Amino acid sequence: MKKNIIIYSLILFFFSTTIYCKVKSSNSDRKETHQEAITPVEEKIKGYFNNDDLEDYIIRDNTQQEKNVLTIFLNDGKSYVKKGMLEVVTDDFETIENPLQNLFISNPRRGEILVGASCCGSFKTTESNYYKFYDEIDSWILYKKTSATIDSDFLPVIDVAYQDFSYSIDGKNRKNDELRARQLKLFKEYNEEKFNILYREYKKAAETKTVTKESGNLNFDKLAEMVYNIPVNESNIKQYNDLAYYIGFTEHDKAASVFLLKIIIKKEPTRVVAYLNLADAQWGMKQFENARESYKKYESLMRESGKDTKRIPSRVKERIK
Protein backbone atom coordinates (compact mmCIF):
# COMPACT_ATOMS: atom_id res chain seq x y z
CA MET A 1 0.00 0.00 0.00
CA LYS A 2 2.94 2.29 0.77
CA LYS A 3 4.07 1.74 -2.81
CA ASN A 4 0.68 2.96 -4.05
CA ILE A 5 1.02 6.11 -1.97
CA ILE A 6 4.36 6.91 -3.57
CA ILE A 7 3.21 6.12 -7.11
CA TYR A 8 -0.03 8.09 -7.06
CA SER A 9 1.37 11.03 -5.11
CA LEU A 10 4.10 11.36 -7.75
CA ILE A 11 1.56 11.06 -10.57
CA LEU A 12 -0.58 13.76 -8.99
CA PHE A 13 2.35 16.05 -8.21
CA PHE A 14 3.87 15.91 -11.70
CA PHE A 15 0.68 15.24 -13.85
CA SER A 16 1.22 15.76 -17.60
CA THR A 17 4.14 18.12 -17.11
CA THR A 18 7.70 18.54 -18.22
CA ILE A 19 9.33 18.69 -14.84
CA TYR A 20 11.28 21.82 -14.24
CA CYS A 21 15.01 21.83 -14.31
CA LYS A 22 16.41 23.42 -11.18
CA VAL A 23 19.78 25.13 -11.36
CA LYS A 24 21.31 26.87 -8.39
CA SER A 25 22.75 30.33 -8.96
CA SER A 26 26.46 30.88 -8.84
CA ASN A 27 26.17 32.66 -5.51
CA SER A 28 27.97 29.85 -3.72
CA ASP A 29 28.37 31.66 -0.39
CA ARG A 30 24.68 31.15 0.38
CA LYS A 31 24.05 28.35 2.86
CA GLU A 32 21.08 26.06 3.16
CA THR A 33 18.72 26.85 6.00
CA HIS A 34 16.43 24.59 7.99
CA GLN A 35 13.43 23.08 6.24
CA GLU A 36 10.93 25.46 7.85
CA ALA A 37 12.70 28.55 6.46
CA ILE A 38 12.68 29.77 2.86
CA THR A 39 15.98 28.89 1.23
CA PRO A 40 17.49 32.10 -0.22
CA VAL A 41 18.34 30.80 -3.65
CA GLU A 42 17.31 31.50 -7.22
CA GLU A 43 16.13 28.73 -9.51
CA LYS A 44 16.10 28.54 -13.28
CA ILE A 45 13.13 26.75 -14.83
CA LYS A 46 13.50 25.88 -18.52
CA GLY A 47 10.62 25.43 -20.93
CA TYR A 48 8.74 26.65 -24.01
CA PHE A 49 6.73 29.39 -22.36
CA ASN A 50 5.42 31.20 -25.45
CA ASN A 51 4.23 29.72 -28.73
CA ASP A 52 7.48 29.42 -30.68
CA ASP A 53 9.97 26.54 -30.84
CA LEU A 54 12.73 28.28 -28.87
CA GLU A 55 13.49 27.23 -25.30
CA ASP A 56 12.95 29.96 -22.72
CA TYR A 57 13.54 30.17 -19.00
CA ILE A 58 12.11 31.58 -15.79
CA ILE A 59 14.14 32.81 -12.85
CA ARG A 60 12.37 32.15 -9.57
CA ASP A 61 13.42 34.41 -6.70
CA ASN A 62 12.19 33.04 -3.38
CA THR A 63 14.32 35.21 -1.12
CA GLN A 64 11.31 37.17 0.15
CA GLN A 65 9.10 35.45 2.70
CA GLU A 66 5.85 37.11 1.59
CA LYS A 67 6.14 36.32 -2.13
CA ASN A 68 8.02 34.55 -4.91
CA VAL A 69 8.93 36.53 -8.01
CA LEU A 70 9.06 34.75 -11.35
CA THR A 71 10.91 36.63 -14.09
CA ILE A 72 10.27 35.30 -17.59
CA PHE A 73 13.00 35.46 -20.24
CA LEU A 74 12.08 34.61 -23.82
CA ASN A 75 14.50 33.39 -26.46
CA ASP A 76 14.26 35.55 -29.60
CA GLY A 77 16.80 33.44 -31.49
CA LYS A 78 19.72 35.69 -30.64
CA SER A 79 19.45 36.34 -26.93
CA TYR A 80 17.13 36.07 -23.95
CA VAL A 81 14.85 39.04 -23.43
CA LYS A 82 13.02 39.79 -20.19
CA LYS A 83 9.34 39.52 -21.03
CA GLY A 84 7.48 39.88 -17.78
CA MET A 85 7.25 39.15 -14.10
CA LEU A 86 4.73 37.13 -12.10
CA GLU A 87 4.40 37.55 -8.35
CA VAL A 88 3.18 34.47 -6.50
CA VAL A 89 1.73 35.04 -3.03
CA THR A 90 0.07 32.89 -0.38
CA ASP A 91 -3.40 34.15 -1.33
CA ASP A 92 -3.02 32.54 -4.77
CA PHE A 93 -3.81 29.22 -3.04
CA GLU A 94 -6.85 28.38 -0.93
CA THR A 95 -6.05 25.17 0.94
CA ILE A 96 -2.30 24.58 0.82
CA GLU A 97 -0.34 25.06 4.00
CA ASN A 98 2.79 27.18 3.44
CA PRO A 99 2.31 27.26 -0.36
CA LEU A 100 5.43 29.29 -1.09
CA GLN A 101 7.57 26.67 0.62
CA ASN A 102 5.77 23.93 -1.31
CA LEU A 103 5.76 25.62 -4.72
CA PHE A 104 6.53 23.96 -8.04
CA ILE A 105 6.71 25.46 -11.53
CA SER A 106 6.59 23.63 -14.85
CA ASN A 107 5.78 23.83 -18.55
CA PRO A 108 2.91 21.33 -19.11
CA ARG A 109 2.31 22.37 -22.71
CA ARG A 110 3.96 24.75 -25.14
CA GLY A 111 2.92 28.31 -24.30
CA GLU A 112 1.88 27.48 -20.73
CA ILE A 113 3.25 28.15 -17.27
CA LEU A 114 2.00 26.03 -14.40
CA VAL A 115 2.46 27.42 -10.90
CA GLY A 116 1.35 24.98 -8.23
CA ALA A 117 1.73 24.05 -4.59
CA SER A 118 1.39 20.64 -2.99
CA CYS A 119 1.19 19.56 0.63
CA CYS A 120 1.21 17.40 2.81
CA GLY A 121 1.50 13.77 3.88
CA SER A 122 -0.07 10.68 2.30
CA PHE A 123 -3.35 12.40 1.40
CA LYS A 124 -1.66 15.22 -0.42
CA THR A 125 -3.56 18.20 -1.82
CA THR A 126 -2.29 20.00 -4.91
CA GLU A 127 -3.50 23.31 -6.31
CA SER A 128 -2.36 24.42 -9.75
CA ASN A 129 -2.73 27.72 -11.59
CA TYR A 130 -2.31 27.58 -15.36
CA TYR A 131 -1.18 30.61 -17.36
CA LYS A 132 -1.42 30.51 -21.16
CA PHE A 133 0.34 32.77 -23.63
CA TYR A 134 -1.93 34.42 -26.19
CA ASP A 135 -0.27 36.07 -29.17
CA GLU A 136 -3.10 38.59 -29.62
CA ILE A 137 -2.36 40.21 -26.26
CA ASP A 138 1.33 39.26 -26.12
CA SER A 139 1.00 38.07 -22.54
CA TRP A 140 -0.01 35.18 -20.30
CA ILE A 141 -3.55 34.86 -18.94
CA LEU A 142 -4.62 32.84 -15.91
CA TYR A 143 -7.07 30.57 -17.71
CA LYS A 144 -7.47 27.49 -15.50
CA LYS A 145 -7.22 26.32 -11.90
CA THR A 146 -7.25 22.76 -10.65
CA SER A 147 -7.41 21.29 -7.17
CA ALA A 148 -6.55 17.66 -6.52
CA THR A 149 -6.65 15.64 -3.31
CA ILE A 150 -5.47 12.07 -2.78
CA ASP A 151 -8.48 9.99 -1.71
CA SER A 152 -8.53 7.07 0.73
CA ASP A 153 -7.79 4.68 -2.17
CA PHE A 154 -4.69 6.75 -3.00
CA LEU A 155 -6.18 8.03 -6.26
CA PRO A 156 -6.79 11.75 -6.85
CA VAL A 157 -10.09 13.55 -6.80
CA ILE A 158 -9.65 16.49 -9.18
CA ASP A 159 -11.70 19.65 -9.61
CA VAL A 160 -11.22 21.76 -12.74
CA ALA A 161 -12.33 25.38 -13.17
CA TYR A 162 -11.73 27.65 -16.17
CA GLN A 163 -11.23 31.26 -15.19
CA ASP A 164 -12.72 34.49 -16.58
CA PHE A 165 -9.56 35.33 -18.61
CA SER A 166 -9.40 38.79 -17.01
CA TYR A 167 -6.04 38.42 -15.24
CA SER A 168 -2.87 38.69 -17.28
CA ILE A 169 0.61 38.83 -15.78
CA ASP A 170 1.35 42.22 -17.33
CA GLY A 171 -0.94 43.65 -14.65
CA LYS A 172 -3.61 44.90 -17.01
CA ASN A 173 -7.26 44.25 -16.22
CA ARG A 174 -8.76 42.87 -19.38
CA LYS A 175 -12.26 42.10 -20.57
CA ASN A 176 -11.63 39.05 -22.68
CA ASP A 177 -15.14 37.65 -23.09
CA GLU A 178 -14.68 36.95 -26.80
CA LEU A 179 -11.31 35.27 -26.27
CA ARG A 180 -12.69 33.19 -23.42
CA ALA A 181 -15.74 32.07 -25.40
CA ARG A 182 -13.53 31.11 -28.34
CA GLN A 183 -11.13 29.17 -26.13
CA LEU A 184 -13.84 27.32 -24.21
CA LYS A 185 -15.33 26.23 -27.54
CA LEU A 186 -11.93 24.92 -28.63
CA PHE A 187 -11.40 23.13 -25.30
CA LYS A 188 -14.77 21.42 -25.65
CA GLU A 189 -14.16 20.39 -29.25
CA TYR A 190 -10.70 19.06 -28.38
CA ASN A 191 -12.01 16.98 -25.49
CA GLU A 192 -14.95 15.64 -27.50
CA GLU A 193 -12.50 14.43 -30.13
CA LYS A 194 -10.24 13.00 -27.43
CA PHE A 195 -13.14 11.11 -25.82
CA ASN A 196 -14.26 9.65 -29.15
CA ILE A 197 -10.72 8.58 -30.06
CA LEU A 198 -10.19 6.91 -26.68
CA TYR A 199 -13.53 5.12 -26.91
CA ARG A 200 -12.89 3.81 -30.42
CA GLU A 201 -9.32 2.82 -29.59
CA TYR A 202 -10.16 0.84 -26.45
CA LYS A 203 -13.31 -0.71 -27.91
CA LYS A 204 -11.36 -1.98 -30.91
CA ALA A 205 -8.61 -3.28 -28.62
CA ALA A 206 -11.21 -5.12 -26.53
CA GLU A 207 -12.80 -6.66 -29.62
CA THR A 208 -9.43 -7.82 -30.97
CA LYS A 209 -8.36 -9.04 -27.52
CA THR A 210 -5.30 -6.78 -27.47
CA VAL A 211 -6.58 -4.45 -24.77
CA THR A 212 -4.29 -5.87 -22.07
CA LYS A 213 -1.35 -4.36 -23.94
CA GLU A 214 -3.13 -1.09 -24.66
CA SER A 215 -1.68 1.99 -22.99
CA GLY A 216 -2.95 5.42 -23.85
CA ASN A 217 -0.72 7.03 -21.22
CA LEU A 218 -3.92 7.95 -19.44
CA ASN A 219 -3.42 10.87 -17.12
CA PHE A 220 -5.72 11.79 -14.24
CA ASP A 221 -5.50 15.53 -14.88
CA LYS A 222 -6.34 15.12 -18.58
CA LEU A 223 -9.19 12.74 -17.81
CA ALA A 224 -10.60 15.21 -15.27
CA GLU A 225 -10.48 17.98 -17.87
CA MET A 226 -12.19 15.71 -20.39
CA VAL A 227 -15.02 14.98 -17.95
CA TYR A 228 -15.28 18.67 -17.09
CA ASN A 229 -15.74 19.55 -20.77
CA ILE A 230 -17.87 16.51 -21.56
CA PRO A 231 -19.88 15.96 -18.35
CA VAL A 232 -21.29 12.53 -17.64
CA ASN A 233 -25.00 12.58 -18.51
CA GLU A 234 -27.81 10.26 -19.57
CA SER A 235 -26.81 10.34 -23.23
CA ASN A 236 -23.15 9.39 -22.75
CA ILE A 237 -23.01 7.49 -19.45
CA LYS A 238 -23.01 4.12 -21.21
CA GLN A 239 -20.05 5.15 -23.36
CA TYR A 240 -18.19 6.41 -20.31
CA ASN A 241 -18.94 3.16 -18.47
CA ASP A 242 -17.84 1.08 -21.45
CA LEU A 243 -14.64 3.09 -21.82
CA ALA A 244 -13.81 2.56 -18.14
CA TYR A 245 -14.68 -1.14 -18.51
CA TYR A 246 -12.28 -1.56 -21.45
CA ILE A 247 -9.52 0.35 -19.66
CA GLY A 248 -9.95 -1.96 -16.69
CA PHE A 249 -8.52 -4.84 -18.74
CA THR A 250 -5.23 -3.02 -19.39
CA GLU A 251 -2.10 -3.96 -17.55
CA HIS A 252 -1.04 -0.48 -16.47
CA ASP A 253 -4.10 1.80 -16.67
CA LYS A 254 -6.48 0.15 -14.19
CA ALA A 255 -6.20 3.20 -11.93
CA ALA A 256 -7.65 5.33 -14.75
CA SER A 257 -10.58 2.91 -14.94
CA VAL A 258 -11.26 3.32 -11.20
CA PHE A 259 -10.90 7.10 -11.55
CA LEU A 260 -13.59 7.24 -14.25
CA LEU A 261 -15.92 4.75 -12.59
CA LYS A 262 -15.93 6.75 -9.36
CA ILE A 263 -17.05 9.79 -11.36
CA ILE A 264 -19.78 7.72 -13.06
CA ILE A 265 -21.05 6.39 -9.74
CA LYS A 266 -21.08 9.86 -8.23
CA LYS A 267 -23.32 10.93 -11.12
CA GLU A 268 -25.54 7.83 -10.96
CA PRO A 269 -25.13 6.05 -7.57
CA THR A 270 -27.45 3.18 -8.49
CA ARG A 271 -25.80 2.19 -11.75
CA VAL A 272 -25.41 -1.51 -11.03
CA VAL A 273 -22.86 -2.52 -13.67
CA ALA A 274 -20.54 0.33 -12.71
CA TYR A 275 -19.97 -1.24 -9.29
CA LEU A 276 -19.03 -4.57 -10.87
CA ASN A 277 -16.59 -2.85 -13.22
CA LEU A 278 -15.21 -0.81 -10.33
CA ALA A 279 -14.75 -3.89 -8.16
CA ASP A 280 -12.95 -5.77 -10.94
CA ALA A 281 -10.58 -2.84 -11.57
CA GLN A 282 -9.89 -2.45 -7.84
CA TRP A 283 -9.22 -6.18 -7.55
CA GLY A 284 -6.79 -5.93 -10.46
CA MET A 285 -5.00 -3.15 -8.58
CA LYS A 286 -4.81 -5.40 -5.49
CA GLN A 287 -7.08 -3.04 -3.55
CA PHE A 288 -8.87 -6.07 -2.17
CA GLU A 289 -10.82 -4.45 0.66
CA ASN A 290 -12.15 -1.71 -1.61
CA ALA A 291 -13.01 -4.32 -4.22
CA ARG A 292 -14.95 -6.43 -1.70
CA GLU A 293 -17.03 -3.40 -0.71
CA SER A 294 -17.78 -2.66 -4.37
CA TYR A 295 -18.72 -6.30 -5.03
CA LYS A 296 -21.07 -6.21 -2.03
CA LYS A 297 -22.66 -3.00 -3.31
CA TYR A 298 -23.08 -4.56 -6.74
CA GLU A 299 -24.71 -7.69 -5.30
CA SER A 300 -27.00 -5.59 -3.09
CA LEU A 301 -28.13 -3.42 -6.01
CA MET A 302 -28.78 -6.51 -8.13
CA ARG A 303 -31.20 -7.76 -5.47
CA GLU A 304 -32.79 -4.38 -4.76
CA SER A 305 -33.43 -3.70 -8.44
CA GLY A 306 -35.08 -7.06 -8.95
CA LYS A 307 -32.53 -8.26 -11.45
CA ASP A 308 -31.84 -11.94 -11.98
CA THR A 309 -29.24 -12.77 -9.30
CA LYS A 310 -28.24 -15.88 -11.27
CA ARG A 311 -26.46 -13.50 -13.59
CA ILE A 312 -24.09 -12.47 -10.81
CA PRO A 313 -20.63 -13.77 -11.87
CA SER A 314 -19.23 -16.54 -9.68
CA ARG A 315 -16.11 -14.49 -8.97
CA VAL A 316 -18.23 -12.01 -6.99
CA LYS A 317 -19.18 -14.54 -4.30
CA GLU A 318 -15.69 -16.00 -4.30
CA ARG A 319 -14.05 -12.63 -3.75
CA ILE A 320 -16.50 -11.36 -1.14
CA LYS A 321 -15.52 -14.23 1.22
N, C-alpha and C positions, 0 to 999 in steps of 0.2 A: 504493500500500500504506500510505503514511503517513496518507492520508485515512482508511483503514479503522481504523487505530490510534486516531485521534482520535474517530471516530464510535462505535466499540464501547466504548472506555474511558469516554466520556461516558454511553453507555447504561447500562453497568455501574454507574458511580458514582452516577447519579441514578435507578436503576430504580424505576418506578412510584411516584414520590414527588412531593409538592408541595415544591419546593425552598425551603429556609428563607430567610427575609428577614433580612438582617444589618443591624443598625443600630448604629452606634458610639454609645457613651455620650457625654454632654455634657462629660466630663472632657477638655477639649481640650488640656490641658498635657501629656498623655501623648504620648510620641514613639514612632514605630515602631522596633523593634529589628531586628537582622539576622535572616535567615531561620531560622538554627539555634536561636534563642532563642524562648521563648514570649512572644508579644506581650501586654503587660498591658492588656487591653481587655475590656470586657463586650460581649456580643452579645445581641440580642433576636431570638428565633425565634418567629414567629407560626404559629398553627395551631389546629385543633379537637382538643384533646388529651383531652377527655372525651367523653361521648356526647350532648351537647346541640348546638344549632345556633349557639352563641355562640363567637366567636373568642377564643382564649386566647393566652398567650405564655409563653415560657421565657426566663429570664435565664441566660446561660452566663457563669460567672466562670472564666477560665483564667489567673488571676494567680498561681496556685500551681503549681510545677513538678511536684509529685507527684500532682496530681489536678485535675480540672475539676469544678466544682459547678454543677449545673443546678437552678435554683429555678423551680418551676412556679406560675404564677398563673392561676387560673380566673376567667372572666367570669360573674358571677352575675346579670347583667342591669342591675346598678346600679354595680358597681365590680369591681375585680380583687382577688381574695382569694388569698393565698399558700396553696397546697394541699399542697406537699411539696417535698422536695429529693432529688436523685439525684446521688450522687458517682460519677464515672467515673475509673477508675484504669487504669494500664498493664496490670494483670493481667486486665482484662476482655477482652483480646484476646490471641490465641495466636501469631499469625504476623506481625502488622504491626509494622514498625520505627517507633519513635517515634509510637505511636498518638495520644497527646494532641495532638501537633503536626499530625496528619493527620486530625483528628476532623471529622465532619459530623453534623448533627442535622436531622431532618425529620419531617413528619407524613404518612406514606404513606396512611393511611386515618383516617377519623374515629375518635377514641378511642385512637389509637396514637402512640407516640413511638419513632422509630428513632434509635438512637445507633450510628454506624458510624465506621470508620477505613479509609482506603485509601492504599496505597503500593506500589510506587514504579515508575517507568519504564513502558516499553511493555507489559510483562507484569504489569500491576497486579494486586494482591490486595486484596480488599475483605472486611472482616468487619462484619457488622451484627447488632445486638442489638435485638429488637423488644419493646417494653413495651405492654401492652394494658390499658385501663381497664375494670374490672369493677364495675358498680354494686353488686353484692351485698357487696363488701368495701370499696368506696369508695376504691380505690387501683389502682395499675398493677402488673401482674405481668409478669415476664420470661417470655414464652411461646414465643419462637422465636429461633433463631440461624441465620444463613446465612454461608457462606464462598464467595467467588467469585474465581476466578483467570482472567486472560486467557490463552487457549491460543495455540499457535503459529499458528493461523489467525485470531487476533484476535477470537475469540468466547469468551464466558465458560464455564467449567465451574463449576457451582454445586452446593454441598451444602446441604441443608436439614435442620434438626434441631429438633423441638419439645422444649421443656424440661419439667421436672417440675412447673411452676406453684407452686413452693414459695417463690420469692423475690419479694417485693413491695417497692416503694421506700419504704414506711413503716417498713421495718426489722424487720417481724414475720416470724418463721418460721412458715409456714403449711403445713398438710397439706390440699392441695386436690385430692385424688384424684377426687372426684366432679365437681368443676368441670372438671378436665382431661379426664376421660372424656367429659363432655358436649361440651366444645369440640372434641375430636378427632373425635367423631362428626359434628359440624356441619361441620368442615373437610373431612372426607371426602365428605359429601353435597354440599357446595358444589362441590367439584372434580369429582365425578362428573357433576353437572349441567353444569358448564362444559365438560368434555370432550365430552359428548354434543351440546351446542349447537354447539361449534366443528366437530365432525365433520359434523353435519347441514348447517351453514352452508356449509362449504367443499365438501362433496360436491355440494350443490345448485348452487353456483356453477360447479363443474367441469362438471356435466351441462348447464348452460345457457350454458356458454362465456363466463361473466362473471368467472371467477376471477382473471383478470389485474388487474382493478380492485378485487378484494376486499382489504380491509385491516381486520383485527380488532384493530389496535393491539397486536399480539402482543409480549409482554414476557418477556424471558428469566427474570426472577425468578418471575413468575407461572407460566410454563410449568414451571419447576423444581419449584415447589410442587405443581403439578398432578400431575407424574410421581411426586413423593414420596408423595402421597396415593393415587394410582392407579398403582401400579408396573407397568412393562411386564412382561407374562407371556404364557404360551402362548395364553390365551383372548382377549387384546386386542391382541397384537402386530400383527396384520393391520390393525386399525383405526388404531393409532398410525402404522403405515407409510403407510397410505392418506392419513391426515390430513397427514403430512409431505409426501407426494407432491403433494397438492392445493395446499398452501401454497407449494410450490416453483414453481408457475406464477404466483404473484403478482408484482407489480412491486416491492413494497417489503418484503416479509416473507420473502424467500429465506433470510435468516440464521436465521430461526426454524425453517425447514425443516431446515437443516443442524444446528442445535442439537438438534432432536428425533431426527434420523437417527443422529447420533453416539451418543445414548443407546440407541437401538434396537440398533445394531451392538455396543455394549458388552455388551448383554444377550445378543444372539445373533450372534456374530462371523461365522457362515457364512451369514447371510441374504442370498442372492444379490441379490435385487431392491433391497434397501436400499442397496447400493453403487452401483447404477445411478442410483437417485433422488438419492443423495448427490452423485454426480459431476455430474449435471445441475444441481442447485442450486448447487454450487460454481462450475460453469462460468458460470451466470447471474450469479454475484457477481463474475465475473472473477478468481476464484482458480484460474487455469489449471493451475498445477503440482499443487495439491491435487486438482483434478478429474482430471488425467491419472492420478495414482496410484490414485484411486478407480475410474476406468474400467479400469485394468489389473487391479485386484483383482476387479472384477466379471467381466471376461473370464476370469481365472484360475479363479474359482469355478465359472463356467459349464462349463469344461472338466473340472475336478476332480469335479464332481457328475454328470457324464455327461449334462448337458442338451444339447439340440440347439443347436449353436453357430450354426446358420443364423438362429436367432432373435435373435442379437445385432444391435442396431440399427446401421445403417451409420455413424451419427455417432460411435460408439465408436471404430472404427478410424481415422476421419478425425481425431478429436481426440487420440488417443494419439500420432500422428506428431510 
